[in-house]
């Protein structure tokens, strides 16, 4: 067991090693093995009640005393971005994404609200309740709707979009509205100028945060890489902005994909955020299968455990097999690393829960 917890291992037991997870399908290529199907759910009602608790319940092997292993209940919802399943949010797409996420055992689904008018609020809320699934929402602004613009008209359009997205989030009962809520998702040609642009951004975020607080929604600021924003690229920058906004319901949203590009240390970034950290995306360095890239997930999960992080832990991955060509181009999804949504989602759920269980046990060793 000590060997299984060694930092050098990418995948902790009981999760299979990379050699077991992948098989050589052709010289120089790796291909995932077929997915192991989950057993049938006991019943729609009992499964919904279990999922509806909105928390991950994992067995902490060895945590008990002479009485054997104890089961710990941890409040972190394990989530999945809906674009693993679907490219839009029609009634059919929302039903599929919610149903299949719940069937695997996820606690939360992250609903994209890039265009809030495409979300049927009442239908989404009904399907979420039917399957006992919690929700968060996310979006990124565009250059013509950018609250970080010095142009007041552009900034006003961005704030209008955020308010519309917030209304959807509150309507479906989502816990968070997060993502690139502070600028456009774009490669800006210059550093962020500050001045009037920053005043517009901070003012808009304060107003959105105030309305979000009245609606029971937490506003997240996702720290992204330099090719997707010039405002927040590091945890340190995010701390300064959250403090400047000055609302208790505004949190930092870290994403391992972006952290792997911009941060010198994943653990230091988590520590820098402290209690301001409120949402986490888990994504691989190439946005494919977890554990097959360069992100040091053991380090990240250990840091989250040390910080006693209790917010959502949500898997995010994109493929042009699913998302629209426009979003694929915006996010630079030039090649597909997966085409089987179900296999990817099951693998991610096992990976995250296994990594998190090992990190939690290491940070809370059993008493003797």
C-alpha positions as CSV (number, residue, x, y, z in Angstrom):
1,X,0.0,0.0,0.0
2,X,2.9,2.4,0.7
3,X,4.1,1.9,-2.8
4,X,0.7,2.7,-4.1
5,X,0.8,6.1,-2.4
6,X,4.2,7.0,-3.8
7,X,4.3,10.4,-5.5
8,X,6.0,9.0,-8.5
9,X,2.9,7.0,-9.5
10,X,0.6,8.8,-11.9
11,X,-2.5,6.7,-11.1
12,X,-3.1,5.5,-7.6
13,X,-4.5,2.1,-6.8
14,X,-7.2,0.8,-7.2
15,X,-7.2,2.7,-10.5
16,X,-5.4,0.7,-13.2
17,X,-1.9,1.8,-14.3
18,X,-1.5,3.5,-17.6
19,X,-0.2,0.3,-19.1
20,X,-3.4,-1.5,-18.1
21,X,-5.6,1.4,-19.2
22,X,-4.1,1.7,-22.7
23,X,-3.1,-0.9,-25.2
24,X,-0.8,-0.5,-28.2
25,X,-3.1,-0.5,-31.2
26,X,-0.4,0.5,-33.7
27,X,3.2,1.5,-33.6
28,X,3.5,4.8,-31.7
29,X,-0.2,5.1,-30.9
30,X,-2.2,4.6,-27.7
31,X,-5.8,3.6,-27.7
32,X,-8.2,3.3,-24.7
33,X,-9.4,-0.2,-23.9
34,X,-13.2,-0.7,-24.2
35,X,-15.1,0.7,-21.3
36,X,-16.3,-1.5,-18.5
37,X,-20.0,-1.1,-18.2
38,X,-21.5,-0.2,-14.8
39,X,-24.1,-2.6,-13.4
40,X,-27.8,-1.7,-13.8
41,X,-29.1,0.9,-11.4
42,X,-31.2,-0.4,-8.6
43,X,-34.2,1.8,-9.4
44,X,-34.8,5.3,-10.7
45,X,-36.1,6.5,-7.4
46,X,-33.3,5.1,-5.2
47,X,-30.6,6.1,-7.6
48,X,-32.0,9.6,-7.8
49,X,-32.1,9.9,-4.0
50,X,-28.5,8.8,-3.8
51,X,-27.3,11.2,-6.5
52,X,-29.5,14.0,-5.2
53,X,-27.5,14.4,-2.0
54,X,-25.0,16.3,-4.2
55,X,-22.0,14.9,-2.5
56,X,-19.4,12.2,-3.1
57,X,-19.4,9.2,-0.7
58,X,-16.3,7.2,-0.9
59,X,-15.0,4.3,1.2
60,X,-11.9,5.3,3.1
61,X,-10.2,1.9,3.3
62,X,-8.2,1.5,6.5
63,X,-9.6,4.6,8.1
64,X,-11.4,2.7,10.8
65,X,-10.0,1.1,13.9
66,X,-10.5,-2.5,14.9
67,X,-14.0,-2.4,13.6
68,X,-12.7,-2.4,9.9
69,X,-12.9,0.2,7.1
70,X,-15.0,3.3,7.8
71,X,-17.0,5.1,5.1
72,X,-16.5,8.9,5.0
73,X,-18.9,11.3,3.4
74,X,-17.2,14.2,1.7
75,X,-19.1,17.3,0.6
76,X,-17.3,17.7,-2.8
77,X,-19.7,17.2,-5.7
78,X,-17.9,15.4,-8.5
79,X,-19.1,17.0,-11.7
80,X,-18.9,16.7,-15.5
81,X,-19.0,19.4,-18.2
82,X,-22.1,18.8,-20.4
83,X,-20.0,19.2,-23.6
84,X,-18.5,15.8,-22.9
85,X,-22.0,14.6,-24.1
86,X,-23.6,17.3,-26.2
87,X,-22.8,20.4,-28.3
88,X,-26.0,22.3,-27.4
89,X,-28.8,22.3,-24.9
90,X,-32.0,21.4,-26.7
91,X,-34.5,19.4,-24.7
92,X,-33.2,16.1,-26.2
93,X,-29.5,17.1,-25.6
94,X,-30.2,18.2,-22.0
95,X,-32.1,15.0,-21.2
96,X,-29.3,12.8,-22.6
97,X,-26.5,14.7,-20.8
98,X,-28.3,14.7,-17.5
99,X,-29.4,11.1,-17.7
100,X,-26.0,9.7,-18.7
101,X,-24.1,11.8,-16.1
102,X,-26.4,10.6,-13.3
103,X,-26.2,7.0,-14.5
104,X,-22.4,7.0,-14.2
105,X,-22.6,8.4,-10.7
106,X,-21.7,12.1,-11.1
107,X,-23.2,14.5,-8.6
108,X,-23.2,17.6,-10.8
109,X,-23.4,18.6,-14.4
110,X,-22.0,21.9,-15.7
111,X,-24.4,23.4,-18.1
112,X,-23.1,25.8,-20.8
113,X,-24.9,29.1,-21.0
114,X,-22.9,30.7,-23.8
115,X,-26.3,31.7,-25.2
116,X,-28.8,31.8,-22.3
117,X,-31.8,31.9,-24.7
118,X,-31.1,28.3,-25.7
119,X,-31.8,26.9,-22.2
120,X,-35.3,25.9,-21.4
121,X,-35.2,26.7,-17.7
122,X,-38.2,24.8,-16.5
123,X,-37.5,21.7,-18.5
124,X,-33.8,21.6,-17.4
125,X,-34.9,22.1,-13.7
126,X,-37.4,19.3,-14.1
127,X,-34.9,16.8,-15.6
128,X,-32.3,17.6,-13.0
129,X,-34.7,16.9,-10.2
130,X,-35.9,13.7,-12.0
131,X,-32.4,12.3,-12.0
132,X,-31.3,13.8,-8.6
133,X,-28.4,15.8,-10.2
134,X,-27.1,19.1,-9.1
135,X,-26.0,21.8,-11.6
136,X,-23.5,24.6,-12.2
137,X,-23.4,26.9,-15.2
138,X,-20.5,28.4,-17.2
139,X,-19.8,30.6,-20.1
140,X,-17.1,32.9,-21.6
141,X,-17.7,36.3,-23.1
142,X,-17.0,37.4,-26.6
143,X,-15.1,40.4,-27.9
144,X,-18.3,42.3,-28.7
145,X,-19.6,41.5,-25.2
146,X,-16.6,42.1,-23.1
147,X,-16.9,43.7,-19.7
148,X,-13.1,44.2,-19.7
149,X,-13.3,46.5,-22.6
150,X,-12.7,50.3,-22.2
151,X,-15.6,50.9,-24.5
152,X,-18.7,51.4,-22.3
153,X,-21.1,50.0,-24.9
154,X,-19.1,46.8,-25.3
155,X,-18.8,46.4,-21.5
156,X,-22.6,47.0,-21.1
157,X,-23.4,44.3,-23.6
158,X,-21.1,41.9,-21.7
159,X,-22.8,42.7,-18.4
160,X,-26.2,42.2,-20.0
161,X,-25.1,38.7,-21.1
162,X,-23.9,37.9,-17.6
163,X,-27.1,39.0,-16.1
164,X,-29.1,36.8,-18.5
165,X,-26.8,33.8,-17.8
166,X,-27.3,34.4,-14.1
167,X,-31.1,34.4,-14.5
168,X,-30.8,30.9,-16.1
169,X,-28.4,29.7,-13.4
170,X,-30.8,30.8,-10.7
171,X,-33.8,29.4,-12.6
172,X,-32.4,25.9,-13.0
173,X,-31.2,25.9,-9.4
174,X,-27.5,26.0,-10.2
175,X,-24.9,26.5,-7.4
176,X,-22.4,28.5,-9.6
177,X,-22.1,30.8,-12.6
178,X,-18.5,30.5,-13.5
179,X,-16.1,30.5,-16.4
180,X,-14.4,33.4,-18.2
181,X,-16.9,35.8,-16.7
182,X,-14.5,38.8,-16.7
183,X,-13.3,39.0,-20.3
184,X,-13.7,37.5,-23.7
185,X,-12.2,34.1,-24.5
186,X,-9.7,35.4,-27.0
187,X,-6.0,35.9,-27.7
188,X,-5.7,39.6,-27.0
189,X,-2.9,41.4,-28.9
190,X,-1.7,43.3,-25.9
191,X,-1.5,43.0,-22.1
192,X,-4.6,44.1,-20.1
193,X,-4.4,47.9,-20.1
194,X,-6.1,48.5,-16.7
195,X,-7.5,52.0,-16.2
196,X,-11.0,52.4,-17.6
197,X,-11.1,48.8,-18.9
198,X,-10.5,47.5,-15.3
199,X,-13.0,50.0,-13.9
200,X,-15.6,48.7,-16.3
201,X,-14.8,45.1,-15.5
202,X,-14.8,45.5,-11.7
203,X,-18.0,47.5,-11.7
204,X,-19.8,45.0,-13.8
205,X,-18.6,42.1,-11.6
206,X,-19.7,43.8,-8.5
207,X,-23.2,44.3,-9.8
208,X,-23.5,40.8,-11.1
209,X,-22.1,39.4,-7.8
210,X,-24.7,41.4,-5.8
211,X,-27.6,40.0,-7.9
212,X,-26.1,36.5,-7.7
213,X,-26.0,36.8,-3.9
214,X,-29.7,37.7,-3.9
215,X,-30.3,34.7,-6.2
216,X,-28.3,32.2,-4.1
217,X,-25.7,31.7,-6.8
218,X,-21.9,31.8,-6.4
219,X,-20.0,33.8,-9.1
220,X,-16.7,32.1,-10.3
221,X,-13.7,33.6,-12.0
222,X,-11.9,31.0,-14.0
223,X,-8.1,31.5,-14.3
224,X,-7.2,30.6,-17.9
225,X,-4.1,30.7,-20.0
226,X,-2.6,33.7,-21.8
227,X,-4.1,32.5,-25.2
228,X,-7.6,32.8,-23.8
229,X,-7.5,36.0,-21.8
230,X,-5.2,38.8,-20.8
231,X,-6.9,39.4,-17.4
232,X,-6.5,36.3,-15.2
233,X,-3.7,33.9,-16.0
234,X,-2.5,33.1,-12.5
235,X,-4.0,32.4,-9.1
236,X,-2.2,35.5,-7.7
237,X,-4.0,37.7,-10.2
238,X,-7.3,36.1,-9.3
239,X,-6.8,36.8,-5.6
240,X,-6.3,40.5,-6.3
241,X,-9.4,40.7,-8.4
242,X,-11.6,38.8,-6.0
243,X,-10.4,41.1,-3.2
244,X,-11.1,44.2,-5.3
245,X,-14.6,43.0,-6.1
246,X,-15.2,42.6,-2.4
247,X,-18.2,40.3,-2.5
248,X,-18.2,37.1,-0.4
249,X,-20.0,35.0,-3.1
250,X,-17.2,35.6,-5.6
251,X,-14.7,32.7,-5.8
252,X,-11.7,31.6,-7.8
253,X,-12.1,28.8,-10.3
254,X,-8.9,26.9,-11.0
255,X,-8.5,24.6,-14.0
256,X,-5.6,22.1,-14.1
257,X,-5.3,22.4,-17.9
258,X,-4.7,26.1,-17.6
259,X,-2.6,25.8,-14.4
260,X,-0.3,23.4,-16.3
261,X,0.5,26.2,-18.7
262,X,0.8,29.2,-16.5
263,X,1.6,28.2,-12.9
264,X,5.0,27.3,-11.6
265,X,3.5,24.9,-9.1
266,X,0.0,23.5,-8.9
267,X,0.2,23.2,-5.2
268,X,1.4,26.7,-4.7
269,X,-1.5,28.0,-6.8
270,X,-4.0,26.2,-4.6
271,X,-2.3,27.6,-1.5
272,X,-2.3,31.1,-2.9
273,X,-6.1,31.0,-3.4
274,X,-6.7,29.9,0.1
275,X,-10.3,30.1,1.1
276,X,-11.1,32.1,-2.0
277,X,-11.0,28.8,-4.1
278,X,-14.5,27.7,-4.8
279,X,-14.5,25.7,-8.1
280,X,-12.1,23.3,-9.7
281,X,-11.9,22.0,-13.3
282,X,-10.0,18.8,-13.9
283,X,-8.5,18.6,-17.4
284,X,-5.5,17.0,-18.9
285,X,-2.7,18.9,-20.6
286,X,-4.1,18.0,-24.0
287,X,-7.7,17.9,-22.9
288,X,-8.0,14.2,-23.5
289,X,-8.0,11.2,-21.2
290,X,-6.9,12.0,-17.6
291,X,-3.6,10.5,-16.7
292,X,-2.3,10.4,-20.3
293,X,-0.7,13.8,-20.4
294,X,1.6,15.9,-18.3
295,X,-0.5,17.3,-15.5
296,X,0.7,16.3,-12.0
297,X,-2.7,15.2,-10.6
298,X,-1.3,13.6,-7.4
299,X,0.3,17.0,-6.5
300,X,-2.9,18.9,-7.3
301,X,-5.2,16.6,-5.3
302,X,-2.9,16.5,-2.3
303,X,-2.9,20.3,-2.3
304,X,-6.7,20.4,-2.5
305,X,-6.9,18.0,0.4
306,X,-4.4,20.0,2.5
307,X,-6.5,23.1,1.8
308,X,-9.6,21.2,2.9
309,X,-11.2,22.2,-0.3
310,X,-14.9,21.4,-0.2
311,X,-16.3,22.8,-3.6
312,X,-17.1,21.1,-6.9
313,X,-14.5,19.0,-8.7
314,X,-15.6,18.9,-12.3
315,X,-14.1,17.1,-15.3
316,X,-13.8,19.1,-18.5
317,X,-12.8,17.9,-22.0
318,X,-13.6,19.0,-25.5
319,X,-13.7,17.2,-28.8
320,X,-14.9,18.6,-32.2
321,X,-16.8,15.3,-32.4
322,X,-19.3,16.9,-30.0
323,X,-18.8,20.7,-29.7
324,X,-19.7,23.2,-32.5
325,X,-17.0,24.2,-35.1
326,X,-17.2,27.8,-33.7
327,X,-16.3,26.7,-30.1
328,X,-13.8,24.2,-31.4
329,X,-12.0,27.0,-33.2
330,X,-12.2,29.4,-30.2
331,X,-10.7,26.7,-27.9
332,X,-8.2,25.5,-30.5
333,X,-9.5,22.0,-30.6
334,X,-7.5,21.1,-33.7
335,X,-7.4,17.3,-33.1
336,X,-9.6,14.9,-31.3
337,X,-8.2,12.8,-28.5
338,X,-11.5,10.9,-28.0
339,X,-14.7,10.0,-29.7
340,X,-16.5,7.9,-27.1
341,X,-18.2,10.2,-24.6
342,X,-19.4,7.4,-22.4
343,X,-16.0,5.8,-22.0
344,X,-14.3,9.1,-21.4
345,X,-16.8,10.1,-18.8
346,X,-16.6,6.7,-16.9
347,X,-12.8,6.8,-17.0
348,X,-12.8,10.4,-15.7
349,X,-15.2,9.6,-12.8
350,X,-13.0,6.7,-11.7
351,X,-9.8,8.7,-12.1
352,X,-11.0,11.6,-10.1
353,X,-12.7,9.7,-7.2
354,X,-9.6,7.4,-6.9
355,X,-7.1,10.3,-6.9
356,X,-9.3,12.3,-4.4
357,X,-9.7,9.3,-2.1
358,X,-5.9,8.7,-2.0
359,X,-5.2,12.4,-1.4
360,X,-7.8,12.6,1.4
361,X,-6.5,9.5,3.1
362,X,-2.9,10.9,3.0
363,X,-4.0,14.2,4.5
364,X,-6.2,12.6,7.1
365,X,-4.3,9.4,8.2
366,X,-6.2,6.9,10.3
367,X,-5.7,7.3,14.1
368,X,-3.9,4.4,15.8
